[in-house]
Every structure is written in structure tokens, then in C-alpha cells.
Amino acid sequence: MTVYESHSAEETFQIGKAIGEAAEPGMIYCLDGDLGVGKTVLTQGVAAGLGESEAVNSPTFTIVQEYHGGRIPLYHFDVYRIGDPEEMEEIGYDDYFFGDGICLIEWADLIRELIPEEARWITIEKDLGKGLDYRRITVR
């Protein structure tokens, strides 16, 4: 387990960038945290670490957004609106999870039964006692 402390969106981005630089094909990252905690900022950093130049936004209404401009394809999932894990089968999730890219899955708890055991979980938490912009980022 690794714990990072971030005091700004830029620091959160840089932590994501380091994760992207170290990522290897087939890795799955599950992002956990409340709304507005910085999951998309972290994902933007991961994309930058992969060398992706396309702007990365949350795929809330499309479930998965694909990026192929970096050294490894990035598949960014937002499963917040998934009502049943079977909906993931409709989009062929296993081709993504067991493919040649890396997957970043926001709200992965909603599809926990589909997540492979070797996936890495990234939890982003606020601590208002340490400031409005403080984030504790735990990777396990």
C-alpha cells in the first residue's frame, strides 16, 4: 500500500502522472472517492503519464472513453450509472479488462464482482481539517 498526500489539483495530477508513467499493459485501477474529490484530475494525470495528448473528461454518459494516443491505450470507465453489472457485458468489458491497455474505473464498487483480483484500488479522500484542497490518495 502506498499513501500520497496532495495539497492541490496540480499535485493530484502529478501523482496520477507518476502512476501513468509506471503503468503496464493489462493493469486495472479502480478509483474510489466521493463526487468532486479529484478522480478525473488523477485520471488526466495518468493519461499524461502515458503520453496521451487528447483531453480527458469523465465518461459519465458513455460508460467508457477510449484514448489511443499514448504508449498504452487508456480505457476510462465511469460506471456510476450502471444499474446492473450485466450492462458491462453489453459493452464487452472483458475485452478492455483483459486487453492490451490499462483501465481506470470510477465507481468500481458498483461492479466489484467483475473486477479481477489483481486490480489496484486507488482511494481519494478529503480531510477538511488539513484544508479544502487536501487529498489523501491510497493505492493498494
C-alpha positions as a printed Julia matrix, in Angstrom:
140×3 Matrix{Float64}:
   0.0    0.0     0.0
   1.24   3.47   -0.89
  -0.2    6.69    0.54
   0.25  10.08   -1.13
  -0.76  13.47    0.21
  -1.88  16.16   -2.21
  -2.48  19.81   -1.37
  -3.68  20.92   -4.83
  -5.22  19.71   -8.07
  -1.77  20.05   -9.66
  -0.24  17.69   -7.07
  -3.08  15.2    -7.64
  -2.4   15.45  -11.38
   1.32  14.77  -10.79
   0.54  11.71   -8.65
  -1.63  10.42  -11.5
   1.16  11.17  -13.97
   3.6    9.05  -11.94
   1.06   6.2   -11.92
   0.68   6.5   -15.7
   4.44   6.5   -16.25
   4.73   3.25  -14.26
   1.65   1.58  -15.81
   1.99  -1.56  -17.87
  -0.44  -3.16  -20.33
  -3.26  -5.05  -18.65
  -3.27  -3.03  -15.42
  -6.62  -2.13  -13.88
  -7.05   0.79  -11.49
 -10.28   1.19   -9.54
 -10.9    4.77   -8.42
 -12.88   5.26   -5.25
 -13.91   8.58   -3.74
 -16.81  10.98   -3.31
 -18.06  13.32   -6.03
 -15.65  16.18   -6.63
 -12.72  14.57   -4.83
 -10.41  14.56   -7.87
 -10.87  11.23   -9.65
 -10.94  12.88  -13.08
  -7.9   15.06  -12.27
  -5.98  11.94  -11.24
  -7.09  10.23  -14.45
  -5.91  13.22  -16.5
  -2.53  12.81  -14.84
  -2.43   9.09  -15.65
  -3.2    9.93  -19.29
  -0.37  12.48  -19.33
   1.97   9.87  -17.85
   1.05   7.57  -20.72
   1.83  10.34  -23.23
  -1.81  10.91  -24.2
  -2.36  14.35  -25.7
  -6.15  14.21  -26.08
  -8.19  15.99  -23.39
  -9.55  13.53  -20.82
 -13.01  14.09  -19.36
 -15.27  11.92  -17.26
 -17.24   9.49  -19.46
 -20.35   9.73  -17.27
 -22.87   9.28  -20.09
 -20.86   6.9   -22.31
 -19.59   4.47  -19.62
 -16.19   4.1   -21.32
 -13.96   6.56  -23.15
 -11.0    5.23  -25.16
  -7.7    7.03  -25.65
  -5.12   5.64  -28.07
  -2.58   8.47  -28.32
  -0.18   7.33  -25.59
   2.29   4.47  -25.29
  -0.51   2.23  -23.96
  -4.24   2.57  -24.72
  -6.25   4.02  -21.83
  -9.82   2.92  -21.18
 -11.54   5.3   -18.76
 -14.76   3.92  -17.28
 -17.38   5.71  -15.22
 -19.83   3.06  -14.04
 -21.83   5.36  -11.74
 -24.94   4.94  -13.9
 -24.68   1.16  -14.23
 -27.85  -0.36  -12.81
 -26.74  -3.96  -13.15
 -23.26  -5.41  -13.75
 -24.74  -7.27  -16.77
 -24.74  -3.89  -18.55
 -20.95  -4.16  -18.55
 -21.22  -7.34  -20.6
 -23.15  -5.42  -23.23
 -20.16  -3.14  -23.81
 -17.71  -6.07  -23.82
 -15.92  -5.09  -20.61
 -13.74  -8.21  -20.63
 -12.1   -7.11  -23.9
 -11.0   -3.97  -22.05
 -10.13  -5.6   -18.71
  -8.04  -8.35  -20.32
  -6.73  -6.38  -23.31
  -3.54  -4.53  -24.15
  -4.39  -1.22  -22.48
  -4.9   -0.02  -18.95
  -8.3    0.52  -17.38
  -9.26   3.26  -14.95
 -12.67   2.6   -13.43
 -14.54   5.27  -11.48
 -17.17   3.95   -9.03
 -15.76   0.41   -9.38
 -17.5   -0.69   -6.16
 -20.71  -0.88   -8.2
 -19.26  -3.71  -10.31
 -16.93  -5.23   -7.7
 -17.85  -8.81   -8.7
 -16.42  -8.16  -12.2
 -13.12  -6.67  -11.03
 -10.15  -9.05  -11.3
  -8.31  -9.81   -8.05
  -5.06  -8.22   -9.24
  -6.69  -4.81   -9.8
  -5.25  -1.89   -7.87
  -7.62   0.24   -5.82
  -7.0    3.97   -5.53
  -8.96   5.75   -2.82
  -9.06   9.56   -2.77
 -10.27  11.17    0.46
 -10.69  14.74    1.65
  -9.69  15.89    5.12
 -11.11  19.36    5.64
  -9.06  19.69    8.81
  -5.99  19.83    6.55
  -7.5   22.32    4.1
 -10.07  22.44    1.29
  -7.61  21.19   -1.33
  -6.02  18.41    0.75
  -6.4   14.86   -0.57
  -5.13  11.57    0.83
  -4.57   9.15   -2.06
  -4.13   5.5    -1.11
  -3.05   2.91   -3.69
  -3.47  -0.73   -2.72
